Amino acid sequence: ADIMKADKEVVMTAVQQNGNLLNFASDNLRADEEVVKAAVQNHGPALKFAKGGLNQNAACLKAAGLWDAEEDLNYPRTEQAILSEKFSLAEKSTTYATEFALALKKDPFLKQFKTYDPNAWSKKSCDPKFTNIDHPCRGTLSTCT
């Protein structure tokens, strides 16, 4: 069975049929971008099973449908939404937040709004140390120095 988990051809065939089967692949294949992209093209939330930082890899996020291929898309509505959620792309996390984000992108009304998902979209900040609690940037131009 372990030989099958490490056989790229077998795993590729499996994840193309059911992306969640990525969970049972060898760690090496779970860190293989081609295998991960095949899995998430079948089932986006399977990205949580990726290894080697691929759960935050731009190409894998795009393949999963979680990150728009073009950041500067024009949306029909000018209002924007920000999701406040727990991280859902870790192996031991539930897929609820990921499934919700994907559902937003498919909903005929809600997909008209640009939505920021801290799990998958841009992690840009005005400062590389923005996660430090002492940093003055708290989400507005007036507090970001």
C-alpha positions in Angstrom: 0.0 0.0 0.0 2.9 2.4 0.8 4.3 1.8 -2.7 1.0 2.9 -4.2 1.0 6.1 -2.1 4.4 7.0 -3.5 3.6 6.1 -7.1 3.0 9.5 -8.9 1.1 8.0 -11.7 -1.3 6.1 -9.4 -1.7 9.1 -7.1 -2.4 11.5 -10.1 -5.1 9.1 -11.4 -6.6 8.9 -7.9 -6.6 12.7 -7.2 -8.0 13.5 -10.6 -11.1 11.4 -9.6 -11.3 12.5 -6.0 -9.1 15.4 -4.8 -9.4 14.4 -1.2 -7.4 11.3 -1.9 -4.4 13.6 -1.7 -4.6 13.0 2.1 -3.4 9.4 1.5 -0.5 10.2 -0.8 3.1 10.1 0.4 4.5 13.3 1.9 6.7 13.7 -1.1 3.8 13.7 -3.5 1.7 15.9 -1.2 4.6 18.4 -1.7 4.6 18.0 -5.5 3.0 21.0 -7.2 1.7 19.0 -10.1 -0.1 16.5 -7.9 -1.5 19.1 -5.6 -2.9 21.1 -8.5 -4.5 18.0 -10.0 -6.1 17.3 -6.6 -7.4 20.8 -6.1 -8.7 21.2 -9.6 -11.0 18.3 -8.7 -11.8 19.5 -5.2 -10.5 22.9 -4.0 -10.7 22.2 -0.2 -8.2 19.3 -0.7 -5.6 22.0 -0.7 -5.4 21.5 3.1 -3.6 18.2 2.5 -0.7 19.9 0.6 2.7 19.9 2.1 5.8 22.0 1.7 4.0 25.3 1.8 1.9 24.5 -1.3 -1.3 25.4 0.6 -0.2 29.0 0.2 1.3 28.6 -3.2 -0.2 31.1 -5.7 -0.5 28.5 -8.5 -2.2 26.0 -6.2 -4.6 28.6 -4.7 -5.6 29.6 -8.3 -6.0 26.0 -9.3 -8.3 25.5 -6.3 -10.4 28.5 -7.3 -9.5 30.4 -4.2 -7.4 33.1 -5.7 -8.5 35.0 -8.8 -6.1 34.6 -11.7 -6.1 38.3 -12.1 -5.9 40.4 -9.0 -7.3 43.5 -10.6 -10.6 42.1 -11.9 -13.4 44.6 -12.4 -16.4 43.7 -10.3 -19.9 44.8 -11.2 -20.5 46.1 -7.6 -18.2 48.7 -5.9 -18.8 47.4 -2.4 -16.3 45.0 -1.0 -16.5 42.2 1.6 -13.9 40.9 4.1 -14.2 37.4 5.5 -13.3 36.9 9.1 -12.6 33.2 9.7 -10.2 30.7 11.1 -7.5 29.4 8.8 -9.0 26.5 6.8 -6.0 25.4 4.7 -4.2 23.5 7.4 -4.5 19.7 7.4 -6.3 19.5 10.8 -8.7 22.4 10.0 -12.2 21.9 8.8 -12.9 22.8 5.1 -15.9 25.0 6.0 -14.3 28.4 5.4 -12.8 27.2 2.1 -16.1 25.7 0.9 -17.8 29.0 1.9 -15.3 31.1 0.0 -15.7 28.9 -3.1 -19.5 29.1 -2.8 -19.3 32.9 -2.7 -17.4 32.9 -6.0 -20.2 30.7 -7.6 -23.2 32.6 -6.2 -24.8 34.7 -9.0 -25.3 37.7 -6.6 -22.3 37.5 -4.3 -19.7 36.9 -7.0 -20.3 40.5 -8.1 -18.4 41.8 -5.0 -14.6 41.8 -4.5 -14.0 39.7 -1.4 -10.9 39.5 0.7 -10.3 36.1 2.2 -7.3 36.1 4.5 -6.9 32.4 4.1 -6.1 32.5 0.4 -5.9 35.9 -1.1 -3.3 38.6 -0.9 -1.3 38.8 2.2 0.1 42.2 1.3 0.7 44.8 4.0 2.3 48.2 4.2 5.0 46.6 6.4 6.6 43.2 6.4 6.2 43.0 10.2 2.4 43.6 10.0 1.7 40.5 12.2 3.5 42.1 15.1 0.9 43.4 17.6 3.0 46.6 18.1 2.7 47.5 14.4 0.5 50.7 13.9 -1.2 49.4 10.7 -4.7 48.3 11.6 -6.4 48.2 8.2 -6.9 51.8 7.4 -4.7 54.3 5.5 -4.7 56.7 8.4 -3.3 54.0 10.8 -0.8 52.6 8.3 2.6 54.3 8.4 
